[in-house]
Amino acid sequence: MKLNMDEILLINALARVANVNAKDCLVGDHIVSYLVKGSEVGKAIGKKAINVKELEKKLNKRIEIIGFETKPEEVIKKTFEIELGEVKQKKGRLIIGLDNTNKKKVLSNSSRLRRVKELMKRNYDLEVILK
């Protein structure tokens, strides 16, 4: 994974504000999604979301913090606050089984799902497929 100059500058901005090193960031038209260690998500957000609010003000974009986990399926589970069904990983694909309630919860936020899928592709080299 290679970062462009804009992404590096945005990662440095998070480091200055929250004292957290992001693993990756994804820049959209109106949102910046940061991928940080799962254990540092709270620190990145800050008390009463002060770090997120400060970054949003400086960058004039919405900020989203996503936790990086050693198991790729845990990123999906924690980001969308869902229970996973059967999980299979084969040939560069992560196939996640979801019941109807959890699937609805994930698909109702399609823009976040797109961003998470892109971060998963860049950092785990996996294509996420929901069943």
Buried (B, 14 or more C-beta within 10 A) or exposed (E): EEBEEEBEEBBEBBEEBBEBEBBBBBEBEEBBBBBBBBEBBEBBBBEEEEBBBBBBEEBEBEBBBBBBBEEBBBBBBBBBEBEBEEBEBEEEEBBBBBEEEBBEBBEEEEEBBEBBBBBBBBBBEBEBEBE
